[in-house]
């Protein structure tokens, strides 16, 4: 963290309304001077396109390094987005190169835990795409290790930062739905074709898709106490763009039941076999993906929780349901790393909490154990709740 930014510079450089709203939500004017966060990205595949553009919109961030095992991809992104970063083909070279404050891990999910540990060992803060590790034990070890090193790690998704999530959480906390009983979340499409890692061991539909609903529902209802699940592989083989036909090793179909406090039960269904024209791009989705029921009302999140459109609230026996929070105020699913960098710059604790990410990771692992052994699995993790 080197260069300083004054409030005047900030106002001069901020032109996009969505960026201004994002940064103001971090209370960026808490200090007269703000620190620039140097960022390194490891993994320059398709997801990096969304991350790079969003990072570049923030006056708090400078991307100084790009790394990919296929170095030409790092070089291509550097040129495409006119970043002016150094490029590397291995994390060891990345750590020996330009100094940086925050590493973004955007690689195949099976590599997240190992790469995150290396970065933490080097004294770097980490933002990891989901999941932050392959097992709960590995994830917990990373969180404990980061604390011992005096650095931080956070994990996607960033669904709890949307204005729709905020509205739903405040509605629940205000008691407008009465005594909560049940909730449902769903997300699926017909499956990615651009990489095989989604179908390889430790891949699957839960860490790729179900993770969003798990984060939203636990964020709204509180930590889960136990899990029961059924998972399956519907399509035993998949055709991948660069590899042809491959064997599917992890679930492409999952139903997960979560028991929360006070008798509340929630359900998540996710999979790679869901025909839905809006399932991956989401822009025109008008159906709800999350629904919460209480004895005085119910609430529906229109669109997907990673790209929400509005919230429908029904609390009347006689009046029609009301539509709320149609303004997303610039929320984008890839904003997590930008928010974390802003938090590091302003010294303001973000809403995104690594203990929440760790809890979701334990749910995924417990769901697989439940399905395999036909049992209810108790959870040991928790996180600060309510989140707002």
Secondary structure as UniProt FT lines:
FT   STRAND          4..6
FT   HELIX           7..13
FT   HELIX           17..25
FT   TURN            26..27
FT   HELIX           28..30
FT   STRAND          33..35
FT   STRAND          37..42
FT   HELIX           46..56
FT   TURN            59..60
FT   STRAND          61..67
FT   HELIX           71..80
FT   TURN            81..82
FT   STRAND          86..88
FT   HELIX           91..96
FT   STRAND          102..105
FT   HELIX           109..111
FT   HELIX           112..121
FT   TURN            122..123
FT   STRAND          125..128
FT   HELIX           136..149
FT   STRAND          153..155
FT   HELIX           159..161
FT   HELIX           163..173
FT   TURN            174..177
FT   STRAND          180..188
FT   TURN            197..199
FT   TURN            201..202
FT   HELIX           206..210
FT   HELIX           211..221
FT   STRAND          226..232
FT   STRAND          237..240
FT   TURN            241..243
FT   STRAND          244..247
FT   STRAND          253..259
FT   HELIX           261..263
FT   STRAND          265..271
FT   TURN            277..281
FT   TURN            283..284
FT   STRAND          288..294
FT   STRAND          298..304
FT   TURN            305..306
FT   STRAND          307..314
FT   STRAND          322..324
FT   TURN            329..330
FT   HELIX           333..335
FT   HELIX           336..346
FT   HELIX           354..373
FT   STRAND          377..378
//
